[in-house]
Amino acid sequence: MMSPKEVIPIASDHAGFEMKQALAATMKEMGFDVQDLGTTSEQSVDYPDFAHPLAREVSEGKVKRGVLLCGTGLGMSYVANRYPHVRAAVVWNPEVAELSREHNDANVLVLPARCISTDQGKAILKKWLETPFAGGRHERRVEKIEVEPDAR
């Protein structure tokens, strides 16, 4: 019996639209079920309108991970990281992608579309999707993200 494909939502603002299209195709080639949450063109839009729905899905456990893109990656990461259980990492090279997964269990990849090429974006995405969380000593640290300092 075949296991179902992992569903991975992807969303961008206008600055990330072109790269989002290419990365969605790459994820499909890798065997993932891609859920495109927009935007649908390079016409100017507000990044929070696309980050909120994706972050909500990850936060509520409807999906394990997602991908966001905007010009610098910063705006999308600000929105996504406001949600419980979301660990959105702005990533600019494959090494950071690997470490964000291994050490921090990043569950949202955020790409700075105006700062990297589409080929770089694909390499980052592949490394991020293929890298498991290392657990061990890193698990303790990741668990502390959800706890307020006064609550410890």
C-alpha positions as CSV (number, residue, x, y, z in Angstrom):
1,M,0.0,0.0,0.0
2,M,1.3,3.4,-1.0
3,S,1.6,6.1,1.7
4,P,-0.1,9.4,0.9
5,K,2.1,12.2,-0.4
6,E,3.0,14.9,2.1
7,V,1.0,18.1,1.4
8,I,3.2,21.2,1.5
9,P,1.6,24.6,1.1
10,I,3.5,27.4,-0.6
11,A,2.7,31.1,-0.7
12,S,4.3,34.3,-1.8
13,D,3.7,38.0,-2.4
14,H,4.3,39.6,-5.8
15,A,8.1,39.7,-5.3
16,G,8.2,35.9,-4.8
17,F,5.6,34.9,-7.4
18,E,7.9,33.9,-10.2
19,M,10.2,31.8,-7.9
20,K,7.2,30.3,-6.2
21,Q,6.0,28.9,-9.5
22,A,9.4,27.2,-10.1
23,L,9.6,25.9,-6.6
24,A,6.1,24.4,-6.7
25,A,7.1,22.5,-9.8
26,T,10.3,21.3,-8.1
27,M,8.3,20.0,-5.1
28,K,5.9,18.2,-7.4
29,E,8.8,16.6,-9.2
30,M,10.1,15.5,-5.8
31,G,6.8,13.7,-5.1
32,F,5.1,16.2,-2.8
33,D,1.5,17.3,-3.1
34,V,1.7,21.1,-3.4
35,Q,-1.0,23.4,-2.1
36,D,-0.6,26.8,-3.7
37,L,-2.0,29.5,-1.4
38,G,-1.2,32.4,-3.7
39,T,-0.5,35.0,-4.9
40,T,-1.5,34.4,-8.5
41,S,0.5,37.1,-10.3
42,E,3.2,39.7,-10.0
43,Q,0.6,42.4,-9.2
44,S,1.4,44.1,-5.9
45,V,-0.2,42.5,-2.8
46,D,0.3,42.5,1.0
47,Y,2.5,39.7,2.2
48,P,0.6,39.1,5.5
49,D,-2.5,38.1,3.5
50,F,-0.5,35.0,2.3
51,A,1.6,34.3,5.3
52,H,-1.2,34.0,7.8
53,P,-3.1,31.2,6.1
54,L,0.0,29.1,5.6
55,A,1.3,29.7,9.2
56,R,-2.1,28.8,10.6
57,E,-2.1,25.4,8.8
58,V,1.3,24.6,10.2
59,S,0.4,25.9,13.7
60,E,-2.7,23.8,13.8
61,G,-1.0,20.7,12.6
62,K,-2.9,20.5,9.4
63,V,0.4,20.2,7.5
64,K,3.9,19.4,8.8
65,R,5.7,22.2,7.0
66,G,5.4,25.0,4.4
67,V,7.3,27.4,2.2
68,L,6.9,31.2,2.0
69,L,8.6,33.7,-0.3
70,C,8.8,37.5,-0.4
71,G,11.4,40.1,-1.4
72,T,13.7,39.7,1.6
73,G,11.9,36.9,3.4
74,L,11.7,39.1,6.5
75,G,8.1,40.1,6.3
76,M,6.8,36.6,5.8
77,S,9.0,35.3,8.7
78,Y,7.6,38.0,11.0
79,V,4.1,37.0,10.3
80,A,4.7,33.2,10.4
81,N,6.7,33.3,13.7
82,R,3.8,34.9,15.5
83,Y,2.0,31.5,15.4
84,P,2.5,28.8,18.1
85,H,4.6,25.9,17.0
86,V,5.8,27.6,13.9
87,R,9.6,27.9,13.4
88,A,10.0,29.9,10.2
89,A,13.6,30.3,9.0
90,V,14.8,32.8,6.5
91,V,17.3,30.9,4.4
92,W,19.8,32.1,1.8
93,N,22.0,29.1,1.1
94,P,21.8,25.3,1.3
95,E,24.0,25.2,4.4
96,V,21.7,27.4,6.4
97,A,18.8,25.3,5.1
98,E,20.4,22.1,6.4
99,L,21.2,23.7,9.8
100,S,17.7,25.2,10.1
101,R,16.3,21.6,9.8
102,E,18.9,19.7,11.8
103,H,19.3,22.0,14.7
104,N,16.1,24.1,14.8
105,D,13.5,21.8,13.3
106,A,12.4,24.7,11.1
107,N,8.9,23.9,9.7
108,V,8.5,26.9,7.5
109,L,11.1,27.7,4.9
110,V,11.2,31.4,4.0
111,L,13.1,32.5,0.9
112,P,14.3,36.0,0.0
113,A,13.3,36.0,-3.7
114,R,14.9,39.3,-4.5
115,C,18.3,38.2,-3.0
116,I,18.8,34.8,-4.5
117,S,18.4,33.2,-8.0
118,T,15.7,30.6,-8.8
119,D,18.5,28.0,-9.1
120,Q,19.7,28.9,-5.6
121,G,16.1,28.8,-4.4
122,K,15.7,25.3,-5.8
123,A,19.0,24.1,-4.2
124,I,17.9,25.5,-0.8
125,L,14.5,24.0,-1.1
126,K,15.8,20.5,-1.9
127,K,18.3,20.6,0.9
128,W,15.6,21.8,3.4
129,L,13.1,19.1,2.3
130,E,15.7,16.3,2.4
131,T,17.2,17.2,5.8
132,P,15.7,15.6,9.0
133,F,15.7,17.1,12.4
134,A,18.7,15.7,14.4
135,G,16.8,15.6,17.7
136,G,19.1,14.9,20.7
137,R,20.4,18.0,22.5
138,H,18.6,20.1,19.8
139,E,15.2,18.8,20.9
140,R,15.6,20.3,24.3
141,R,16.4,23.6,22.8
142,V,13.5,23.6,20.3
143,E,11.1,22.7,23.1
144,K,12.2,25.9,25.0
145,I,11.1,28.1,22.1
146,E,7.4,27.5,23.1
147,V,7.9,28.3,26.8
148,E,8.0,31.9,28.1
149,P,11.1,32.6,30.2
150,D,9.0,33.3,33.3
151,A,7.2,30.0,33.0
152,R,10.4,27.9,33.2
